[in-house]
Amino acid sequence: MAIEIFRRKEQKYLITIGQYEQLIQQISPYMRPDKFGEDGKYTVTSLYFESDDHKIYFETKNKLKYRQKLRLRVYDNIDIHGIAFFEVKQKHKKVVNKRRMLLSLSEAYRYINRQESCIDNYEGSNIQVLREIDYFRHLYRLEPEMVVSYDRHALHCITDPELRITFDFNLRCRNDDLYLENGSYGASFIDSNLVVLEVKVNDSVPLWLTRILQHFNCEQRSASKFCTSLELLKNPALPIGAAKENVTVGGI
């Protein structure tokens, strides 16, 4: 049985296309392209789950010390029989834990639509993870809410395989078509000149990378893709007084 468990620290930055181009030049001696996609470039499309009272949204907005999300994710374009990843992403303070299982997209839809009363009747890489997903889903009363997509450029450190850097572009979302096989289209929810940079490490960011980020004035930002897209799609349905995510850099 295949089970994928990730535990790491993540630092997020909101940078411009210009900063991205400068960073790529500076970090290229230390990094290699991710093995997926073409030169580490591919599209990520995720179906996010939420409750009627927006429990996930408010856990994230209020920056609770422990918070979690449920999503079904695919890479690039796939059909109904393609491979999907069902994931529970948990964050405790600054440490991210992610548990995920592989299954076909059609099987994921069978589970979402509750076509079997027994979890053991679904086919996937690890049914124990699906049991955890099912417990979380029932506890929060989660249902499919929206699709979030972006184009990603992913890099791994040559000397430290645990260090990973991703750049996400063209962030878009939709809630009128929740079928992942229909592609990554949607409404843009941040400025097209902005890029979400994430640095993912087991322990600490190496000094050489810290110096490069400081040199190009990259400031850590905690803007949430989930919250920003939900605010675009659901506002003004969200409760009055819910402050929107700030997704600007330097007045852009």
Long-range contacts (C-beta under 8 A, 24 or more apart in sequence): 1-125, 1-126, 2-101, 2-102, 2-125, 2-126, 3-99, 3-101, 3-125, 3-126, 3-128, 3-129, 4-98, 4-99, 4-100, 4-101, 4-102, 5-97, 5-98, 5-99, 6-96, 6-97, 6-98, 6-99, 6-100, 7-95, 7-96, 7-97, 7-98, 7-202, 8-95, 8-96, 8-162, 8-200, 8-201, 8-202, 9-94, 9-95, 9-96, 9-200, 9-201, 9-202, 9-203, 9-204, 10-94, 10-96, 10-198, 10-199, 10-200, 11-198, 11-199, 11-201, 11-205, 11-220, 12-196, 12-197, 12-198, 12-220, 12-221, 12-222, 12-223, 13-196, 13-197, 13-198, 13-199, 13-213, 13-218, 13-219, 13-220, 13-221, 14-194, 14-195, 14-196, 14-197, 14-219, 14-221, 14-223, 14-247, 14-248, 14-249, 15-194, 15-195, 15-197, 15-216, 15-218, 15-249, 16-193, 16-194, 16-195, 16-249, 16-250, 16-252, 17-193, 17-194, 17-195, 19-195, 19-216, 19-217, 19-218, 20-167, 20-195, 20-197, 22-216, 23-197, 23-212, 23-213, 23-216, 23-218, 26-212, 26-215, 26-216, 27-155, 27-165, 27-209, 27-212, 30-157, 30-158, 30-159, 30-208, 30-209, 31-155, 31-156, 31-157, 31-158, 31-165, 32-155, 32-156, 32-157, 32-158, 33-154, 33-155, 33-156, 34-154, 34-155, 34-156, 34-164, 36-75, 36-154, 37-75, 37-76, 37-152, 37-154, 40-153, 40-154, 40-155, 41-151, 41-152, 41-153, 41-154, 42-75, 42-76, 42-151, 42-152, 42-154, 43-75, 43-76, 43-77, 43-149, 43-150, 43-151, 43-152, 43-184, 44-73, 44-75, 44-149, 44-150, 44-151, 44-152, 44-168, 45-73, 45-74, 45-75, 45-147, 45-148, 45-149, 45-180, 45-183, 45-184, 46-71, 46-72, 46-73, 46-74, 46-147, 46-148, 46-149, 47-71, 47-72, 47-73, 47-144, 47-146, 47-147, 47-178, 47-180, 48-144, 48-145, 48-146, 48-147, 48-148, 48-226, 49-137, 49-142, 49-143, 49-144, 49-145, 50-142, 50-143, 50-145, 50-146, 50-230, 51-140, 51-141, 51-142, 51-143, 52-141, 54-230, 54-238, 54-239, 55-140, 56-140, 56-142, 56-226, 57-226, 57-227, 57-230, 57-238, 60-224, 60-226, 60-227, 61-224, 61-227, 61-242, 61-243, 63-222, 65-92, 65-93, 66-90, 66-91, 66-92, 67-91, 68-136, 69-226, 70-133, 70-136, 70-137, 70-140, 70-142, 72-108, 72-112, 72-180, 73-100, 74-105, 74-180, 74-181, 77-183, 77-184, 78-105, 78-180, 78-181, 79-105, 79-181, 80-104, 80-105, 80-106, 80-109, 80-181, 81-105, 81-106, 82-181, 84-108, 84-180, 86-111, 86-124, 86-129, 86-130, 86-133, 88-129, 88-132, 88-133, 88-136, 99-129, 99-132, 100-129, 101-125, 101-126, 101-129, 101-130, 101-133, 103-130, 105-180, 105-181, 112-144, 144-178, 145-175, 145-230, 146-173, 146-174, 146-175, 146-178, 146-229, 146-230, 146-233, 147-173, 147-174, 147-175, 147-177, 147-178, 147-180, 147-186, 148-172, 148-173, 148-186, 148-225, 148-226, 148-229, 149-173, 149-184, 149-185, 149-186, 150-184, 150-196, 150-225, 157-206, 160-206, 162-201, 162-202, 163-199, 163-200, 163-201, 163-205, 163-206, 163-209, 164-199, 164-200, 164-201, 165-197, 165-198, 165-199, 165-200, 165-209, 166-197, 166-198, 166-200, 167-195, 167-196, 167-197, 168-195, 168-196, 168-197, 168-198, 168-225, 169-195, 171-196, 171-225, 171-228, 171-229, 173-229, 173-232, 173-233, 174-233, 175-233, 175-234, 187-232, 187-233, 189-225, 189-228, 189-229, 189-232, 189-247, 190-223, 190-228, 190-247, 191-247, 191-248, 191-252, 193-252, 194-247, 194-248, 194-249, 194-252, 196-223, 196-225, 219-249, 221-249, 223-247
